[in-house]
Amino acid sequence: MARSSAAVKSPPAPEASSRKPSQPKPAAPKPIAPAGDFDRRKPRGVERRPAAADLAAPADADVAVEAERRRGRGAQSNASGRYEPVARVAFDDGWQSFEELPPFKTTVTLDSTRKIITRNDSPDISFDRSINPYRGCEHGCIYCFARPTHAYLGLSPGLDFETKLFAKPDAPKLLERELSAAGYVPRTIAIGTNTDPYQPIEREHQIMRRILEVLDRFGHPVGIVTKSALVVRDIDILARMAKRNLVKVALSVTTLDPKLARVMEPRAATPPRRLEALAKLVAAGVPASVMVAPVIPALNDSEIERILDAANAIGVKEAGYVLLRLPLEVRDLFREWLMANFPDRYRHVFKLIRDTRGGRDYDSTWGKRMTGGGPVAWMIGRRFELACEKLGFNKLRTRPSTEHFNPPQRGSEQLTLF
């Protein structure tokens, strides 16, 4: 699979022929789409990449990494990012066997970022600021819409996203400084909306716990999204913040089928452990909600009612859902994974996905990217609404409060001569 424009040769010039003037001029051959079909240019006379991939050619077996080297990972391949000037593909040249290549191991690089609060003005999400303690995510969820962000680092959204991680150890100190800034206006900070703050490496680095300690001390509201049972480690801080209405935690439960979860979210907590974590949060008085996300037509959409019923049984009273999103490289990674694990459902799943996206693989239009459109998307949304109504979900919604925000008093900052 070509992954960059530099790795693709230009189409050959048409050869001279002895055709008669009355004969029509043959059409110029279409160039191969560069950068995994992510060419941003639009040359004259050349159509842009189709919004939907050809279902007749679902998988790129020549770029798939051997199963033993990616054991316990979600992605099948590790193609170069869309911004790379060259594409690198492993092949056996006769000098070294593929069997001698080492397996993919998790590495963590310290990220010396200078700011920690990220702002956004998106009209279809409920927060305007967020924190990401880590870049990349070891959970390896194949559907993760954050995968394309690894291309900004010169890395692959495939296996690199799951194995080459970046931690921000200075995040708590930076957060304290930014919350103390003159003129700062508090609003709920979202954590976990890009990569999971409770992924496995958090056990060692404990960046998320130290961030919560800062937020608790400042009386600042926070909303957390995770699919890890590690969140219960911080239940002491969360319960303390909950008494002042400063926190809300959402756990994503994609499926109750352990086999499906194992291949789709290989290093995330099992479904029973996520439900157990929700139960502990509810028992501790921490406002908790369940996210049925993402909903994948013909793969896990049949479990919507079962997931909500299981969450209701343990006392959860709020719920939400998000339709599968396939931006940029996620589309091809998901296609490879689907063909490798569920080849019999491949065409049907993508047919339904396109029915929810106006015939395309993905539509990033504001107001549509989370829930889609069309009859299939409407049916999924209506089923979710009816199940919530039947079980009593979302009668009341918790909104973290800003009334307790109390940054440290800023002392005199008169400059000195020496």
N, C-alpha and C positions, 0 to 999 in steps of 0.2 A: 504494500500500500504506500503510495507516494504521500509524503507528509509536508513537503515544502516546495515552493516554486523553483528553488535552485536545483532540486533533485529531479525535475521533470524537463525533458528536452522539448524544444519547440517543435511543432508539427512540420514535416518536410514540405518544401515548396512543391507545388504541382508541376509535373513534368510537361515539357512541350509536346504537343500532339498535332496531328494533321487533320483535326476535326473541321468540318465545313462550317461556314458562317451561319448556316441555318440551324446547326445543332446547338442545343442549350449548353451553357457553361456549367461544368460539373461543380457541385457544391464543395467548398473548402472543408477539409476534415476538421472536426471539433478537437480542440486540445484536451489533453487529460487534465482533470481538475486537480490543482496542486493543494498542498497543505491539508490533506484529509478532507478536501472539498470545502475549504474555508477561505477561498480567494476573495479578498475584499475589492480587488480591482474589477473594472468592467470594460475590457477591451472592445473596440468597435467591431461590430459584427459577430460578437461572441455572446451567447446567452449566459446569464448568471446560473449558478448551481441550482438544481431543482430543490424545491422545498421538501420533497419526499424522496427517500432513497429507493433504488430499484430493488424490489423484493425478490427478483429472480437471481440476484447475486448477494445473498445475505451475509456471508462471512468472509473474512480475509485470513485464510488458514496460513498463508505464508508469513504473517507477522505475529502469529500467536506464539506465546512463550510456552515452553514445555511444562507440563502439569507439575512435575516434581520440583521445578524451580519456583513455582508460584503457589505452592501448597498453602492453604489457609488464606488465600487472597481472593479478591472479587474480580478484578479485571483479567481478561485473557491475554492482553497485549501491552506493550509499552512503547508505542510509536512516539516519535518526536512531537513536541508541541507545535502549535500552529505558527509561532513566530520564529522558529528556528530556520537559519539560512540553508541548512542541509538536512537530509533525512538519513538516519542510520538504521539499517536492518541487519540483524545477525544472520549469517549463513555459513554453512560448513564448506570451508575451502580445502579440506583434505588434510590440513596441518593440525587442526585441533577439533576434537569431537564436541558436540553440544553437551554430552554427558559430563564433560569436565568443567562446564561453566558453573559458578557457585549459585546457590539459591538466593532469592531476594530476601535481604534482612532489613529490619527496621533500624534506621539511623536517625538521630535527633541533632539538629544544628540549632545553636542559640541565635535568636533573631534580636538584634539590637535596634529595634524600632524606636522612633523618637516621639510618637504619639500613639495612644491606645484606643481612644474613642473614635469610631468611624461614623460619619454622618450620612444620611440619605434623605431624599425627598420623594421617594416612591409613593404614589397615591394608593397602592393596593396592599400595603402592609401597615400594621398598627403602631409602628415605632419609627422614630427618626434618628436613633443612635444605637450603636451596638459595639460589642467587644469580642474579639477573637483571640483567645489566649494561644491558639496553635494554628499553624498552616499545615494543610494536609491532614488526613485522618486515617488512623490505623484500622478503624472499623471495616473499611473496604466495601461499603455499600455500593453496589454497581450502579444504582440510579442516582447517586449523589450529584446534585446540580452544582456543587462547589468544585468539582473536578477541574473544569476549565481554568480556574484561577492559578493552577500550578504552572500553566504555560507562561504566565507573567514572570516566573522565576527561571525560565529556560528549561523546565522539566516537563515530563510527560504527564498528562492527566490520567494515564492508565496506572500501571504498577508503581510509578514514581510517587503518585499522589498518596498511595497507601504505605510506602516504605521510606520515603525521604521527607521526614517531618521537620517542622521548625517550631521551636518553643520560644515564648517571650517572657523570660524570667523577670524582667523589669516592669512587667505590666502593672502589678500592685502599686509600685512607686510612681509610675507615670499617671495612673488613675488618680491617686491622691493629689498629685500636682494639678491635674486638669480640673478636678472637682473643686479645688481651692481657688481657682482662678477668679479674679474679679469679674463680675457680670455673668457668671455661669448660672443658667436657669435649669433647674432639675426637671427631668422627665424620665420615664422608665427606660432603663438600658436593657437591651436584649442581648443575651449571651447564648450561643449555640445555634444561631440562625444560619451560619455558614459551615463551620466544622464543629464537631462535638467537643465541648469543653471537658467532658468526663471520659474521653477516650483512654485506652490503656496506659499511655505514658503519663497521664495525670497522677497515677499512683506514686510515681517517683518525684515528679516536679512540683506537684501541689500548687500550681499557679492559680487554679480556679478557687481553691480554698482561701488563699491569701487575698484574692480579689473580693470574695464575699466578706472577709473580715474588714476590708476597707469600706465597702458599701454599708455594712452593719454599723460601723463606727460613725459614718457620715449621715446615717439615716436616709440613704438614697434607695429608691425603688429599683427592682430588677425583675426581669422575666427570663426564665431559663428553659431551653429546649434541649432534650437529650434522649438517647435511647440506651443509656448505660445505667446499670444498677449501682454504680459507684456513687451516684448522687446521694445515697443514704449515708455515706460517710460524713457528709456535712450537715446532717439533720439537726445537730445542735445549733448551728448558726442559723439555718433556715427556720427552725421553730422559733427562735428568738426574734428574727425579723418578721415572721408571720404575725406575731402578737401586735406589731405596729403596722400591719398591712403593707409591708415593704416587698413582698416576694410572691411569685407565682411560678410553679414548675409544671411543664408539660412533658410527658413521656410519649415518644412515638412508638406505637405498636403496629407494625406493618402486616403481620400475619401471626396466627396462632399455630401454624404448621411448623414444627421444628426443622424438618428437612428443607422446606423452602427457605426458612430464615438462615439456615446454615450455608446455603449456596448464594443467597442474595445479600446477606449481611454477615460475612464469615467471622468477624471478630467483635461483633456487637453482642450484648447480653441476650440470652435466650428469651423467648416470649414469656415463659413463666416467671423468670427473674424480673422482668420489667413490670409485670403485674404485681409481683411481691413488693417491688420498690414503691409503686403507686400506693399500695395498701399501707406501707409504713409511713409514707408522707401524710396520707389522710389521717392516720391514727395520731400523728404528732401535731396535727392542726395546721399543716402546711397546705395552702390552696393548690390543688393539683388537677390537671386535666389530661385527657388522653387524645393523642393525635393519630388518626387513621391516615397515615401518610408514608409514602405516596400510594394512592389507589391506582393499580395497574389493571386495566380491563383484561378480562379472561385469564388473569393470573392470581390476583388476590381480592378482586372486587366482590367476590361471593362471600367474603368474610366480614364485611362491614358490620352487619347486625351482630355477628358472634363476638367481635371485638368489643363493640359497645356494651353488649350484655355482660361480658366478663368484667369490664371496667365498672359497670353499674353495681355488680355484685360485691365489689370491695369498697364501695362508697364514693367513687368519683362522680362528680356532678357536672362537669364541663367537658366538652368534646369539640373537635374540629377535624377537618380533612383537607388534603391537598391532592390534586390530580398529578399523575406522573408528568415530569418536565424533562425534556431532552434537548437542552441547549448545546450548541457547538459540538465538542468531541464526545459528549455523553451519548449522543445518538449512536455513533458507531460502536462505542464500547458496550452499550446496552444490546445492540444487534448481535455482536460477537458472543456476548454472554447468553443471550436468549437462544441462539442457534446451538450453542454448545450444551446447554442444559435442558432446553425444552424445544427441540427442533420441530416437534409435531404441532406446537402452538404458535410458531414463529409468525406465519402469515396472518393468522387470526388476530393475534395480539396487535400487530402493527396496523391491520385494517381498522380495528376499533380505536386505536390511538389516533389515527388520521381522521376518523369520524368525529373525534372530540376537538380536533384542531383545524377544522375547515379544509381537510384534504392534505394537510401538511404534517410533518413529523413533530413540529413544535411551532407555537405561535406565542411570541413574547409581548403581545399587545397588553397594555395596562388594563386591568380589570378582567382579563381572560386567562392569563398565564397560570393562575392558581386553580381555576375551576373548569377551564375549557368552555366549549360551546357545542351546540347541536343536540340531537336527541339522546345520544349515548351519555354525554356529559350531564344532560338534564336528568336522565334516569338515575345516574349515580348520586347526584345531588339530592334528588327527591327521596331516594331510599334512605340516605343519611338523615335527612330532615325528619322523615316519618319515624325512623328508629329512635332518634333523639326525643321526639315528642312522646312516643310511647313509653320510654324509660325515664322521662323527666329531666333530661339533660338541658343545660343552658337556660334554665328558668331564671337564674341569677348569675351574673358574670362578675368575677373578682377583678377589680381595677386597683393595682398598687398605688399607694398614696405618696404625694410629695410633701405633705405637711410636716413630716419629721426631719426634713433635710436640715442639717446643722453642721456646716463645714467649720473647721477650726478658725478661731479669730485670727485675722491677719494682723500682725504687729506692725509697728512703725518700720518703714523701709527707707529711712534716710540714709543716703550714701555717705561713706566715710572717705577721708582723704587717703588713708593708708590701709 
